[in-house]
């Protein structure tokens, strides 16, 4: 649904980029690759878990706020 609307998709990509930036900044390391979000929590090393959760919250919050401010108009609704 976000790809069809365009702007929410771009805002979510920006949020993911912010999350990736902070992951790099904090030098987070995983024991595996492939899962993201809540299932991906199991892949991160135990001492890094709070930072991983903070980065996920930051990425989600950034995407949410940008979409709320710029990415969605009432005219874009489907129903």
C-alpha atoms as one frame of an Amber mdcrd trajectory, in Angstrom:
protein
   0.000   0.000   0.000   2.833   2.456   0.730   4.451   1.920  -2.672   1.240
   2.911  -4.447   0.965   6.158  -2.476   4.602   7.111  -3.038   5.323   9.641
  -0.300   4.797   7.262   2.661   7.135   4.819   0.920   9.833   7.487   0.586
   9.383   8.545   4.224   9.772   4.933   5.376  12.978   4.642   3.337  14.306
   7.776   5.034  13.436   6.272   8.431  15.284   3.083   7.485  18.275   5.152
   6.422  18.311   6.944   9.775  18.176   3.567  11.528  21.039   2.277   9.390
  23.081   5.385  10.156  22.677   4.925  13.900  23.408   1.188  13.617  26.670
   2.074  11.926  27.406   4.829  14.421  26.921   2.450  17.374  28.779  -0.351
  15.506  26.003  -2.894  16.085  26.898  -6.449  15.148  24.591  -9.365  14.473
  25.146 -13.107  14.695  23.139 -13.681  11.528  21.501 -11.979   8.581  18.080
 -11.945   6.991  15.509 -11.050   9.643  14.628  -7.520  10.634  12.397  -5.894
  13.183  11.077  -7.905  16.112  12.325 -11.355  14.928  15.726  -9.785  14.237
  16.086  -9.015  17.940  17.251 -12.601  18.468  20.198 -12.071  16.106  21.854
  -9.288  18.062  24.424  -9.908  20.739  23.084  -9.592  24.281  25.122  -6.576
  25.378  23.961  -4.688  22.276  20.266  -5.420  22.687  19.349  -2.053  24.300
  21.119  -0.168  21.488  19.395  -2.343  18.891  15.999  -1.556  20.405  16.868
   2.152  20.539  17.879   2.145  16.866  14.647   0.365  15.879  12.599   2.866
  17.873  14.487   5.763  16.274  13.934   4.437  12.746  10.242   3.771  13.374
   9.702   7.169  14.999  11.484   9.010  12.184   9.410   7.279   9.516   6.186
   7.846  11.452   6.791  11.545  12.084   7.896  12.248   8.505   4.874  10.416
   7.102   2.560  12.227   9.490   4.021  15.624   8.575   4.753  15.313   4.847
   3.799  11.985   3.389   0.063  11.575   3.535  -2.899  13.703   2.536  -6.532
  12.910   3.129  -7.097  12.950  -0.655  -4.728   9.972  -0.992  -7.079   7.585
   0.829  -8.549   4.764  -1.181 -11.980   4.481   0.384
